Amino acid sequence: MMSLRETLRASIEAIATHRSRSLLTVLGILIGIAAVIITVGLGEGSQAKVTAAVSSLGSNLLVVSPGSSTGTGGVRGGLGSASTLTLADATALASHLDAPDISAVAPVVQKNEAMSAGGNTWSAPVIGTTPPYLGIRSRQISFGSFITSADVTSANEVAILGTEVSAELFPGQNPVGQTININGSSFSVIGLLASAGSSATTNQDDQVIVPITTAQSLLVGGRSGTSVDQILLQAKSQNSISAAYQEANALLLQAHQITTPSAADFTITPETQLLTTATSVSKTLTFLLTGIAAVSLLVGGIGVMNIMLVSVTERIAEIGLRKALGATPRAILRQFLTEALLLGLAGGILGVVLGIGASLIVPKLTSNPVALSVPAIIGAVVVAAGIGLTFGVYPASRAARLAPIDALRGD
Amino acid sequence: MSQDSPVEQGRDGRRTVPVIEISELRKTYGTGEAAVEAIRGLDLVVEEGEFLSVMAPSGSGKSTLMHIIGCLDTPTSGRYRLAGRDVSNLDEAELARIRNRYIGFVFQQFHLLRHLTAVSNVELPLVYAGLNPTDRRVRAIEALRRVGLADRMHHRPTQLSGGQQQRVAIARALVTDPTVILADEPTGNLDSASSEEVLGWFGEFHRAGRTVVLITHEPDVAKVASRVVRMRDGVVVGDGPPELIFVGTGTTFAGATLTEQPQDGSEPSGGSAGHR
């Protein structure tokens, strides 16, 4: 019986003898494995990015929007189209007695406004809200202070700037203590928000925050003085999101005097749902890309089979001779399987090297992060070896089955 | 050359079991209408130490017989005993082991592996015999030394002449110390000088007591043996010492069907094994 070492040596000899052919075989696997590593990495990277972006919006967050998402009869407008939410609703929701699982409430009105300071002008969303907003949105103040309850009560003309607004209006200066003009009114800047980067949809640094009452009276023209665009709710904990949802829903139905829950003129969206939607999109995309990469790996495997079949045909005389000299069918089978396994393994290892290299370069060329996972890399090498082995079975068994006399007649 | 009567005695002087014992051998290729009977009831006994040549024109079942004697193929019917063991109905793996242990092949096209050195080529049968690398190397070098190629052991086949390549192949056939050296047209691809040299080696092995079966279609090659079996259309049509088989021109068939057993004391003709 031929030992494993002998088999390995004979296989390496054969691979080394047909260097360019072996290289081409390996190439198919190599590209497939590298493609899988990059796509999986891209998928995991973008998933992590989405998760981070969504959680930067605030934790345990619920968003109450006016209008109904269930309305299809044409009676009610779409989501956010009606102004059915008021400051009174926000106050009701903030009651710890009626809504014990809601820890913080911040009503929000928002409008894009032109603004100026000194000779600089800029245009940015102006958000009117209340002090809890800062905590709900997980924002920080880097200079000065945030709006206070007193600011809200007396509708003070104070503003907190995002870093980008500050950079546009007060380049190179600390804006705190300065004055800006928004829509014809003067606001004194009392604070600067710490940079929070971009979320999935909005640039969180390109904002101005003012007390909600000020916004309602000075900026949001035409509308009823008490309607709000959104009410942000923060649940006490991850586990109480569902309870907070129920409490908010019940409170608002009661406040709006609606008896059938399906007729609600507001919509409450938990942040988790946002997260689920976003991740499921990126998961689908990853799945699709990985599928394509897997197909390329399959093609690589078929390439191995193809080349192995050519190899068997080309080496018929060698196989015949080995058999004549005493190689059993099993010994021949093992030799060709070992060759296929080695080709697959080499393709896998080189593919991993290429994949790692690419995942270091791709983030520098695009903004897409690539996450490398060790299990995925080990898995890729194992899969590559497995593909070599699987697609080597047919050629190897053909070689093993060759009758020695037919094989010796080969040339 | 008095030792050239090996029928009565083996190497140790005792009468032994015949090395090759074939009776009523038939081999049919294909089935039904298309069936071709390549061997039609052939009997052959080869004693240990004999130097036998099977001479036959192509298409006479010569290759088929060689394949069956070499355990590369199995007979359709009949019995074949190799060194006393019935090998007529063995499976592929068992036949492989039998070939490895009992048969040393020498082919017309040498069949050396191009990517291996001479010594590695000689080692091949020992690899399949499961010998360890050190012993393999020692025995392969010894075999190469016997055919005078020890100084070329690290050459690849392409760096050797045809005659040298065939000598490497002969070393490979010898290295397992086989019961039978089976040579199929060993001089077919060689010039006359190399042919004489190669045939000389077979004569040497014969004198050293080995059993050699040489298969050829050339009378000039066949007659170096001490016994010639003529074959035609799948049956034996002549069997005897070359001087009886080749009467007159040495290339025409004598016609007489001679005894099945080679005769005692038959001396090979002057041309046989005469390359000292």
Interface residues (C-beta under 8 A of the other chain):
Chain A: M1 M2 S3 E6 A10 E13 A14 A16 T17 A317 E318 G320 L321 R322 K323 A324 L325 G326 A327 T328 P329 R330 A331 A403 P404 I405 L408 D411
Chain B: H67 G70 L72 D73 E92 A93 A96 R97 R99 N100 R101 F105 F107 Q109 H111 L113 R114 H115 L116 L124 P125 V127 Y128 A129 G130 R172
